């Protein structure tokens, strides 16, 4: 990475810096372990996102893809790394609200040089994309916008607005994909999904793939009264490192004040729907935003990959 680029990235991820000798690889790996245990089939989701974006770019170009991709809520850069590896000529812009997360992304992605761009931005701002065109040379139009387990932090109104901003950012034929929590309007079904997710987390932690892949609706009368009223599966068996414990430890390692770190990490991102809005809500909102072709590309109970194409 050239000096000019390194300085630009440093400027646009905030004023935080890693302490001398900071073991960023330890924290990246710790983050990925936490996320992998919270999010069942995480690698499968990332692989599908990369395949879909790469496939669309290849179809468009008729040769090796050189897509321009934006990752919203990129965090420490896990999905960006997958995209950059899958498409060696692609450029990826990672955007996040938290400078501490972007510190890890900057260290993790330094080997990609000028193909990786990082920027601190608030997606609730109506001008976030305009500002990034100046700060990190975000193109007027990009080939794909992606996100993973970040947008459920937004309230429905701001999320619908963001969908419109995404549509405006995409070139004609561009693709939006979001891998995130998706809930159900029917409480017994939501209970079944959450039970199965707890079972899959435990099985995944223990390396048991048979239970992790079991269909929660394969049991007799899966949505009956017993299922709706029973206590959920033990969520602590095989439980991941809690989110707040990771951030407490990480911010302490950075030498940050705990109260200030909590305020920065949350940053007003409250009021979203943790279990996710129903898939039908998302598809309707995307159509309203200008996407002519919307679909669900993958689903596992409480989680899905959904999105759409901005038609020509």
C-alpha positions as CSV (number, residue, x, y, z in Angstrom):
1,X,0.0,0.0,0.0
2,X,1.3,3.4,-0.9
3,X,2.0,6.0,1.7
4,X,-0.7,8.4,0.3
5,X,-3.3,5.7,0.4
6,X,-2.4,4.6,3.9
7,X,-2.7,8.2,5.2
8,X,-6.1,8.5,3.5
9,X,-7.4,5.4,5.1
10,X,-6.0,6.4,8.5
11,X,-7.8,9.7,8.2
12,X,-11.1,8.3,7.2
13,X,-11.4,5.6,9.9
14,X,-11.3,8.2,12.7
15,X,-8.6,9.4,15.0
16,X,-8.0,6.1,16.9
17,X,-4.8,4.2,16.4
18,X,-3.6,0.8,17.4
19,X,-1.1,0.8,20.3
20,X,2.5,-0.2,19.5
21,X,2.9,-3.9,19.3
22,X,-0.9,-4.4,19.3
23,X,-1.8,-8.0,18.3
24,X,-4.5,-7.2,15.8
25,X,-4.5,-10.7,14.4
26,X,-5.6,-12.1,17.8
27,X,-8.6,-9.7,17.9
28,X,-9.6,-10.4,14.3
29,X,-9.5,-14.1,15.0
30,X,-11.4,-13.6,18.3
31,X,-14.0,-11.5,16.4
32,X,-14.5,-14.2,13.8
33,X,-14.8,-16.9,16.4
34,X,-17.5,-15.0,18.2
35,X,-19.4,-14.2,15.0
36,X,-19.2,-17.8,13.7
37,X,-20.7,-19.1,16.9
38,X,-23.5,-16.5,17.0
39,X,-24.2,-16.9,13.3
40,X,-24.7,-20.5,12.1
41,X,-23.5,-21.2,8.6
42,X,-21.6,-18.0,8.5
43,X,-19.0,-19.2,6.1
44,X,-21.7,-20.6,3.8
45,X,-23.4,-17.2,3.8
46,X,-20.2,-15.4,2.9
47,X,-19.4,-17.9,0.2
48,X,-22.8,-17.4,-1.4
49,X,-22.6,-13.6,-1.3
50,X,-19.2,-13.8,-3.0
51,X,-20.5,-16.3,-5.6
52,X,-23.5,-14.2,-6.4
53,X,-21.6,-10.9,-6.8
54,X,-18.8,-12.6,-8.8
55,X,-21.3,-14.4,-11.0
56,X,-23.1,-11.2,-11.8
57,X,-19.8,-9.4,-12.6
58,X,-18.6,-12.2,-14.8
59,X,-21.9,-12.3,-16.7
60,X,-21.7,-8.6,-17.2
61,X,-18.1,-8.5,-18.4
62,X,-17.8,-11.9,-20.0
63,X,-14.4,-12.2,-18.4
64,X,-12.7,-12.1,-15.0
65,X,-14.8,-9.8,-12.8
66,X,-13.5,-6.4,-11.7
67,X,-16.5,-5.3,-9.7
68,X,-16.8,-2.2,-7.6
69,X,-18.5,-3.3,-4.3
70,X,-19.7,-1.5,-1.2
71,X,-19.9,-3.3,2.1
72,X,-22.3,-1.5,4.6
73,X,-21.5,-2.0,8.2
74,X,-18.2,-3.8,7.3
75,X,-16.9,-4.0,10.9
76,X,-13.4,-5.6,11.1
77,X,-13.5,-6.5,7.4
78,X,-14.4,-10.2,7.4
79,X,-16.8,-10.1,4.4
80,X,-14.5,-7.6,2.6
81,X,-11.7,-10.1,2.8
82,X,-13.9,-12.8,1.3
83,X,-14.9,-10.5,-1.6
84,X,-11.4,-9.4,-2.3
85,X,-10.1,-12.9,-2.4
86,X,-13.0,-14.1,-4.6
87,X,-12.4,-11.3,-7.2
88,X,-8.7,-10.4,-7.5
89,X,-9.5,-7.4,-9.7
90,X,-12.3,-6.0,-7.6
91,X,-12.3,-2.9,-5.4
92,X,-14.3,-2.9,-2.2
93,X,-15.4,0.0,-0.1
94,X,-16.1,-0.8,3.6
95,X,-18.2,1.6,5.6
96,X,-18.9,1.5,9.3
97,X,-20.0,3.7,12.2
98,X,-17.3,2.4,14.7
99,X,-13.7,3.5,14.4
100,X,-12.5,0.8,16.7
101,X,-13.9,-1.9,14.3
102,X,-12.3,-0.1,11.3
103,X,-8.9,-0.2,13.0
104,X,-9.0,-4.0,12.8
105,X,-10.3,-3.8,9.2
106,X,-7.4,-1.5,8.2
107,X,-4.8,-3.9,9.6
108,X,-6.5,-7.0,8.2
109,X,-6.9,-5.6,4.7
110,X,-3.6,-3.8,4.3
111,X,-2.3,-6.5,2.1
112,X,-4.9,-5.7,-0.6
113,X,-3.4,-2.2,-1.1
114,X,-5.6,0.2,-3.0
115,X,-8.3,-2.4,-3.8
116,X,-9.6,-2.0,-0.2
117,X,-11.1,1.3,0.9
118,X,-12.4,2.1,4.4
119,X,-14.4,5.0,5.7
120,X,-16.2,6.1,8.9
121,X,-19.8,7.1,8.1
122,X,-23.3,7.2,9.6
123,X,-25.7,5.4,7.3
124,X,-28.6,7.4,8.9
125,X,-27.2,10.5,7.3
126,X,-28.9,11.5,4.0
127,X,-25.5,12.5,2.5
128,X,-23.3,9.7,3.6
129,X,-22.6,8.5,0.0
130,X,-21.8,12.1,-1.2
131,X,-19.3,12.5,1.6
132,X,-17.5,9.3,0.7
133,X,-17.2,10.3,-2.9
134,X,-14.8,13.0,-1.7
135,X,-13.1,11.1,1.2
136,X,-12.5,7.7,-0.4
137,X,-13.2,8.1,-4.1
138,X,-16.5,6.2,-3.9
139,X,-17.8,5.9,-7.5
140,X,-21.0,7.6,-8.6
141,X,-22.3,4.1,-9.4
142,X,-21.1,0.7,-8.2
143,X,-21.8,-2.9,-9.3
144,X,-22.9,-4.3,-6.0
145,X,-23.8,-3.3,-2.4
146,X,-23.6,-6.0,0.3
147,X,-24.1,-6.2,4.0
148,X,-24.0,-8.8,6.7
149,X,-25.8,-8.7,10.1
150,X,-25.6,-4.9,10.4
151,X,-28.7,-3.3,8.9
152,X,-31.1,-4.8,11.5
153,X,-29.7,-2.2,13.8
154,X,-31.7,0.4,11.9
155,X,-35.3,1.3,12.6
156,X,-37.8,0.5,9.8
157,X,-38.1,4.1,8.6
158,X,-34.3,4.7,8.2
159,X,-33.9,1.3,6.7
160,X,-36.4,1.9,4.0
161,X,-34.7,5.2,3.3
162,X,-31.4,3.5,3.1
163,X,-32.8,1.0,0.6
164,X,-33.6,4.0,-1.7
165,X,-30.0,5.3,-1.2
166,X,-28.6,1.9,-2.2
167,X,-30.7,1.8,-5.3
168,X,-29.4,5.3,-6.2
169,X,-25.8,4.1,-5.7
170,X,-26.1,1.0,-7.9
171,X,-25.6,1.1,-11.6
172,X,-28.4,-0.2,-13.8
173,X,-28.3,-4.0,-13.4
174,X,-26.5,-3.7,-10.1
175,X,-27.1,-6.1,-7.2
176,X,-27.9,-5.5,-3.5
177,X,-27.6,-8.4,-1.1
178,X,-28.1,-8.4,2.7
179,X,-27.3,-11.4,4.9
180,X,-29.2,-10.6,8.1
181,X,-31.7,-11.6,10.7
182,X,-35.3,-12.1,9.3
183,X,-38.1,-12.6,11.7
184,X,-41.7,-14.0,11.5
185,X,-45.0,-12.4,12.1
186,X,-46.2,-15.7,13.6
187,X,-44.9,-16.2,17.2
188,X,-44.9,-20.0,17.2
189,X,-42.8,-20.1,14.1
190,X,-40.4,-17.5,15.5
191,X,-40.1,-19.8,18.6
192,X,-39.4,-22.8,16.5
193,X,-36.7,-20.9,14.6
194,X,-35.1,-19.6,17.7
195,X,-35.1,-23.1,19.3
196,X,-33.4,-24.6,16.2
197,X,-30.9,-21.8,16.1
198,X,-29.9,-22.5,19.7
199,X,-29.5,-26.2,18.8
200,X,-27.4,-25.4,15.7
201,X,-25.2,-23.1,17.7
202,X,-24.6,-25.9,20.2
203,X,-24.0,-28.5,17.5
204,X,-21.7,-26.2,15.6
205,X,-19.7,-25.5,18.7
206,X,-19.3,-29.2,19.3
207,X,-18.6,-30.1,15.7
208,X,-21.9,-32.0,15.3
209,X,-23.2,-31.3,11.8
210,X,-26.1,-33.8,11.9
211,X,-28.0,-31.9,14.5
212,X,-27.0,-28.5,13.0
213,X,-28.6,-29.4,9.7
214,X,-31.8,-30.9,11.1
215,X,-34.9,-29.2,9.8
216,X,-36.8,-27.7,12.7
217,X,-40.1,-28.3,10.9
218,X,-39.5,-32.0,10.4
219,X,-40.8,-32.9,13.8
220,X,-44.4,-34.0,14.1
221,X,-46.7,-31.0,14.9
222,X,-43.7,-28.6,15.0
223,X,-45.9,-25.5,15.5
224,X,-48.2,-27.0,18.0
225,X,-49.0,-25.7,21.5
226,X,-46.2,-27.7,23.1
227,X,-43.5,-26.1,20.9
228,X,-45.0,-22.6,21.4
229,X,-45.1,-22.8,25.2
230,X,-42.0,-24.9,25.9
231,X,-38.8,-23.4,27.3
232,X,-36.3,-22.7,24.5
233,X,-33.2,-24.9,24.1
234,X,-30.3,-24.1,26.4
235,X,-28.8,-21.2,24.6
236,X,-25.7,-21.4,26.8
237,X,-24.6,-24.8,25.6
238,X,-21.8,-24.1,23.1
239,X,-22.5,-20.4,23.6
240,X,-20.2,-17.9,21.9
241,X,-18.3,-15.2,23.7
242,X,-20.9,-12.5,24.4
243,X,-20.8,-9.5,22.1
244,X,-20.5,-7.0,25.0
245,X,-17.7,-9.0,26.6
246,X,-15.7,-9.0,23.4
247,X,-16.1,-5.2,23.1
248,X,-15.3,-4.6,26.7
249,X,-12.1,-6.6,26.4
250,X,-11.1,-5.1,23.0
251,X,-11.7,-1.5,24.0
252,X,-9.7,-2.1,27.2
253,X,-6.9,-3.4,25.1
254,X,-7.0,-0.3,23.0
255,X,-6.8,1.8,26.2
256,X,-10.2,3.3,25.8
257,X,-12.6,4.4,28.6
258,X,-15.3,1.8,29.0
259,X,-18.2,4.3,29.2
260,X,-17.0,6.2,26.2
261,X,-16.5,3.0,24.3
262,X,-20.0,1.8,25.1
263,X,-21.5,5.1,23.9
264,X,-19.4,5.0,20.7
265,X,-20.2,1.4,19.8
266,X,-23.9,1.8,20.4
267,X,-23.8,5.4,19.1
268,X,-27.6,5.7,19.1
269,X,-28.0,2.6,17.0
270,X,-30.9,1.5,19.1
271,X,-34.5,0.9,18.1
272,X,-33.8,-1.7,15.4
273,X,-35.4,-5.1,15.4
274,X,-32.9,-7.6,16.8
275,X,-34.8,-10.7,15.5
276,X,-35.2,-9.0,12.1
277,X,-38.2,-7.7,10.2
278,X,-40.3,-10.2,8.2
279,X,-38.9,-11.0,4.8
280,X,-42.1,-9.7,3.1
281,X,-41.4,-6.3,4.7
282,X,-37.9,-6.2,3.2
283,X,-39.1,-7.3,-0.3
284,X,-41.9,-4.7,-0.3
285,X,-39.5,-2.0,0.9
286,X,-37.0,-2.9,-1.8
287,X,-39.7,-2.7,-4.5
288,X,-40.7,0.7,-3.2
289,X,-37.1,1.8,-3.3
290,X,-36.8,1.1,-7.0
291,X,-35.6,-2.5,-7.2
292,X,-37.3,-4.2,-10.1
293,X,-36.4,-7.8,-9.2
294,X,-36.3,-8.9,-5.6
295,X,-35.8,-12.3,-4.1
296,X,-34.6,-14.4,-1.2
297,X,-31.4,-16.1,-2.2
298,X,-30.8,-18.2,1.0
299,X,-32.6,-18.9,4.2
300,X,-32.0,-20.7,7.5
301,X,-34.8,-20.1,10.0
302,X,-34.1,-16.6,11.6
303,X,-31.6,-15.6,8.9
304,X,-31.7,-15.0,5.2
305,X,-29.9,-13.5,2.3
306,X,-32.3,-11.3,0.4
307,X,-32.0,-8.4,-2.0
308,X,-32.6,-7.5,-5.6
309,X,-31.4,-6.1,-8.9
310,X,-31.7,-2.6,-10.1
311,X,-33.2,-3.3,-13.5
312,X,-32.0,-1.6,-16.7
